[in-house]
Amino acid sequence: MANYFPILILGLLAAALPLATIFLARAIQTRRPNPAKLEPYESGIAATTFAFDTRFSVRYFLIAVLFVVFDVETIFLFPWAVLFHRLGLFGLIEMVIFLVILVVGYFYVWKRQALDWA
Amino acid sequence: MKILTPTFLTYVKVLLIVAVVPAIVGFVIVLAERRIMGFMQVRLGPNRVGPKGTLQGLADLLKLVTKEDVTPARAEKFVHFLAPVLAVIPALTALAVIPMGPSIRLARHVSTPLWVADINIGLLFLLAITSIGVYGIILGGWASNNKYSMLGGLRSAAQLVSYEVPMGLSLVAVLLMTRSLSLVEIVMRQDRMQLWFVFPGLLSFFLYFVSGVAETNRNPFDLPEAESELVSGFNTEYSGVKFAFFFLGEYAAMIIISCVAVTVFFGGWLPPFGHVKALSFLHIVPPFLWFLAKVGFFIFCYIWFRSTFPRYRFDQLMALGWKWMIPLSLVNIVIVALAILWTPGRTDGLVRLGWLFGALFLLMFFLAKLRQALARRDRLASEPAGTRQSALKA
């Protein structure tokens, strides 16, 4: 675990850098807020509705769900790939069976047009 | 020299990363990008501040720090503040595991390797930590309470998760050859095998780098920002230092994608064909400089892409990721696995696969050129004689 400690320190420093700079910049910059400046940008027209109230396409959600399936699969492949030279042909056949099951699902998703964006 | 203990030196390297990488981004990469793009577009680019514009970074820094940092009244203020910080943290932290060179001697009996940590799950750690970068972008886009930003953030999330899959799968094919997730071990193995993994992994490399460009939201996949349709997308409502840190996050992510491409596919700090006797003079150049030169080349490719390719449409982007790159990377895994089984216990199969990929690549290149030439001839033939000039231009 000793190897990971410097990484943690690096992460903390990487967080400290933007935080420190943002607060430092606050001390030296001029702040002249006015109502127009604080409006959301809508190409110069006053906004009547706001982003928090509007709905968005459900396809984004679908993509996120599909991603979970495929990413879990990738994680399964990682240890298999590292040990493949010991598993040999047996390991390949086993993994191809696993992939075929997944590809069946993939084609089902494709045929149901979950991958189309229109 | 008691003070130069390995632990102390590790923290010096940590500090160097945090201090030097933002400086390199601001002073070198941004300037290089603007100058190179300027020349590619037949204009000069910034050349006023300092000799040949070299101090442009300083001027930008002063402007960005002193500029008013506006938080929109209806924004989710805390998240709006947090997002740029979240964009920077993973991008800088990931650099900890990149091996930039073998040990260098600092003094008598004191030497230190040019990486912060060599962990045995290096590549997995990199994939994990770089995918956290999406939080900064999507939270920034959402917290702004601006429709453009919201769309930018959503697009970005969809794009990043879509290209995460082919990126992971293309690296799986390389892991079959490396047998280890440690990045140092990956470079060492390329040295021992006397083979850069780009040759047997040519397809992997293309899949990796294209996904890498998409992961960093760069052209031609820069839909989350898309100046012409989303007025800069997720960062529309950001100004001053916060905007600068989104920028830093994006460029640091570019550096990481390039570093991983160099380490995994192009032999890290190794000189090209270092085992060939006739090329042994290449060992004179310090390994760290080889690493820097290779990373610099990929950063240049990023800039080159930006001034070459027009932006994708969102449905094309999704179709490319899900319908082409994912099936292709699955096929690639099986191909590489078969090449390893070809000659069990030895690496000849991989070398042969490298030759095969090279031949295929050349064949495709010439076919593409031939097709281009034929299309040009047809176009010229179909035009009436008087309008030939316009056809030549097109």
Interface residues (C-beta under 8 A of the other chain):
Chain A: N3 Y4 P6 I7 I9 L10 G11 L13 A14 A15 L17 P18 L19 T21 I22 L24 A25 R26 I28 Q29 T30 R31 R32 P33 P35 K37 L38 E39 P40 Y41 E42 S43 A47 F50 A51 F52 T54 F56 S57 R59 Y60 I63 A64 L66 F67 F70 D71 T74 I75 L77 F78 A81 V82 L83 F84 H85 G88 L89 L92 M95 V96 L99 V103 Y106 W110 L115 D116 W117 A118
Chain B: T10 Y11 K13 V14 L15 I17 V18 P22 V65 T66 K67 E68 D69 V70 T71 P72 A73 R74 A75 F81 P84 V85 V88 I89 A91 L92 T93 L95 A96 V97 V116 A117 D118 I119 L124 F125 W142 S144 N145 N146 K147 Y148 S149 M150 L151 L154 A157 A158 V161 S162 E164 V165 G168 L169 V172 A173 L175 L176 T178 R179 S180 L181 V231 T236 E237 G240 V241 K242 F245 L248 F314 D315 M318 A319 W322 K323 I326 P327 L330 I333 V334 A337 L338 I340 L341 P344
